[in-house]
Amino acid sequence: MRLPATPQPPRSCLDRGIRSASNDNELNAMRAAAWHRQGVAALSVDDIADPWLRQALINEANRRWGRRNGGNSHDR
């Protein structure tokens, strides 16, 4: 809440009112839109049940972008 006599926060041309998705439903909607509009699939490695497919995706991601830094190791 802003008091009436206080100055406005600084404005920036970079602030366009865009916000990040805040919950799983919004994230899934963004993933679906990326798939339908651009053919880009955003999958969580944890959601892949088939071990062979999971490892194939990990291998391809590692080949393209390098190994992940920190976090959980999904190489099973």
C-alpha positions as protocol buffer text, in pm:
chain_id: "A"
residue {
  index: 1
  type: MET
  ca { x: 0 y: 0 z: 0 }
}
residue {
  index: 2
  type: ARG
  ca { x: 128 y: 344 z: -92 }
}
residue {
  index: 3
  type: LEU
  ca { x: 60 y: 654 z: 113 }
}
residue {
  index: 4
  type: PRO
  ca { x: -75 y: 951 z: -85 }
}
residue {
  index: 5
  type: ALA
  ca { x: 224 y: 1179 z: -17 }
}
residue {
  index: 6
  type: THR
  ca { x: 495 y: 927 z: -105 }
}
residue {
  index: 7
  type: PRO
  ca { x: 670 y: 930 z: -442 }
}
residue {
  index: 8
  type: GLN
  ca { x: 590 y: 681 z: -714 }
}
residue {
  index: 9
  type: PRO
  ca { x: 836 y: 393 z: -759 }
}
residue {
  index: 10
  type: PRO
  ca { x: 1077 y: 439 z: -1050 }
}
residue {
  index: 11
  type: ARG
  ca { x: 945 y: 336 z: -1393 }
}
residue {
  index: 12
  type: SER
  ca { x: 1136 y: 136 z: -1647 }
}
residue {
  index: 13
  type: CYS
  ca { x: 1079 y: 55 z: -2012 }
}
residue {
  index: 14
  type: LEU
  ca { x: 1161 y: -305 z: -1920 }
}
residue {
  index: 15
  type: ASP
  ca { x: 862 y: -331 z: -1684 }
}
residue {
  index: 16
  type: ARG
  ca { x: 573 y: -427 z: -1906 }
}
residue {
  index: 17
  type: GLY
  ca { x: 354 y: -577 z: -1638 }
}
residue {
  index: 18
  type: ILE
  ca { x: 454 y: -931 z: -1732 }
}
residue {
  index: 19
  type: ARG
  ca { x: 468 y: -1175 z: -1447 }
}
residue {
  index: 20
  type: SER
  ca { x: 584 y: -1533 z: -1411 }
}
residue {
  index: 21
  type: ALA
  ca { x: 339 y: -1818 z: -1376 }
}
residue {
  index: 22
  type: SER
  ca { x: 262 y: -1865 z: -1011 }
}
residue {
  index: 23
  type: ASN
  ca { x: 116 y: -2214 z: -995 }
}
residue {
  index: 24
  type: ASP
  ca { x: 129 y: -2554 z: -1166 }
}
residue {
  index: 25
  type: ASN
  ca { x: -188 y: -2495 z: -1367 }
}
residue {
  index: 26
  type: GLU
  ca { x: -48 y: -2176 z: -1520 }
}
residue {
  index: 27
  type: LEU
  ca { x: 285 y: -2345 z: -1594 }
}
residue {
  index: 28
  type: ASN
  ca { x: 110 y: -2636 z: -1765 }
}
residue {
  index: 29
  type: ALA
  ca { x: -96 y: -2392 z: -1972 }
}
residue {
  index: 30
  type: MET
  ca { x: 225 y: -2218 z: -2081 }
}
residue {
  index: 31
  type: ARG
  ca { x: 382 y: -2553 z: -2173 }
}
residue {
  index: 32
  type: ALA
  ca { x: 74 y: -2649 z: -2375 }
}
residue {
  index: 33
  type: ALA
  ca { x: 78 y: -2315 z: -2557 }
}
residue {
  index: 34
  type: ALA
  ca { x: 449 y: -2357 z: -2640 }
}
residue {
  index: 35
  type: TRP
  ca { x: 377 y: -2702 z: -2780 }
}
residue {
  index: 36
  type: HIS
  ca { x: 78 y: -2595 z: -2989 }
}
residue {
  index: 37
  type: ARG
  ca { x: 220 y: -2267 z: -3119 }
}
residue {
  index: 38
  type: GLN
  ca { x: 590 y: -2341 z: -3158 }
}
residue {
  index: 39
  type: GLY
  ca { x: 633 y: -2718 z: -3138 }
}
residue {
  index: 40
  type: VAL
  ca { x: 841 y: -2686 z: -2821 }
}
residue {
  index: 41
  type: ALA
  ca { x: 789 y: -2952 z: -2552 }
}
residue {
  index: 42
  type: ALA
  ca { x: 882 y: -2858 z: -2195 }
}
residue {
  index: 43
  type: LEU
  ca { x: 892 y: -3176 z: -1987 }
}
residue {
  index: 44
  type: SER
  ca { x: 1004 y: -3236 z: -1631 }
}
residue {
  index: 45
  type: VAL
  ca { x: 1245 y: -3527 z: -1610 }
}
residue {
  index: 46
  type: ASP
  ca { x: 1076 y: -3631 z: -1286 }
}
residue {
  index: 47
  type: ASP
  ca { x: 747 y: -3680 z: -1473 }
}
residue {
  index: 48
  type: ILE
  ca { x: 893 y: -3934 z: -1720 }
}
residue {
  index: 49
  type: ALA
  ca { x: 810 y: -4282 z: -1584 }
}
residue {
  index: 50
  type: ASP
  ca { x: 990 y: -4490 z: -1848 }
}
residue {
  index: 51
  type: PRO
  ca { x: 1360 y: -4514 z: -1747 }
}
residue {
  index: 52
  type: TRP
  ca { x: 1482 y: -4560 z: -2104 }
}
residue {
  index: 53
  type: LEU
  ca { x: 1292 y: -4255 z: -2233 }
}
residue {
  index: 54
  type: ARG
  ca { x: 1397 y: -4048 z: -1930 }
}
residue {
  index: 55
  type: GLN
  ca { x: 1763 y: -4125 z: -1991 }
}
residue {
  index: 56
  type: ALA
  ca { x: 1729 y: -4055 z: -2363 }
}
residue {
  index: 57
  type: LEU
  ca { x: 1589 y: -3708 z: -2285 }
}
residue {
  index: 58
  type: ILE
  ca { x: 1864 y: -3642 z: -2030 }
}
residue {
  index: 59
  type: ASN
  ca { x: 2129 y: -3749 z: -2280 }
}
residue {
  index: 60
  type: GLU
  ca { x: 1990 y: -3521 z: -2553 }
}
residue {
  index: 61
  type: ALA
  ca { x: 1964 y: -3223 z: -2316 }
}
residue {
  index: 62
  type: ASN
  ca { x: 2322 y: -3284 z: -2197 }
}
residue {
  index: 63
  type: ARG
  ca { x: 2442 y: -3304 z: -2557 }
}
residue {
  index: 64
  type: ARG
  ca { x: 2272 y: -2979 z: -2654 }
}
residue {
  index: 65
  type: TRP
  ca { x: 2316 y: -2763 z: -2347 }
}
residue {
  index: 66
  type: GLY
  ca { x: 2566 y: -2939 z: -2117 }
}
residue {
  index: 67
  type: ARG
  ca { x: 2515 y: -3103 z: -1782 }
}
residue {
  index: 68
  type: ARG
  ca { x: 2300 y: -2937 z: -1517 }
}
residue {
  index: 69
  type: ASN
  ca { x: 2476 y: -2753 z: -1234 }
}
residue {
  index: 70
  type: GLY
  ca { x: 2378 y: -2857 z: -884 }
}
residue {
  index: 71
  type: GLY
  ca { x: 2030 y: -2975 z: -793 }
}
residue {
  index: 72
  type: ASN
  ca { x: 1919 y: -3334 z: -802 }
}
residue {
  index: 73
  type: SER
  ca { x: 2100 y: -3567 z: -1032 }
}
residue {
  index: 74
  type: HIS
  ca { x: 1845 y: -3745 z: -1252 }
}
residue {
  index: 75
  type: ASP
  ca { x: 2100 y: -3979 z: -1408 }
}
residue {
  index: 76
  type: ARG
  ca { x: 1959 y: -4307 z: -1290 }
}
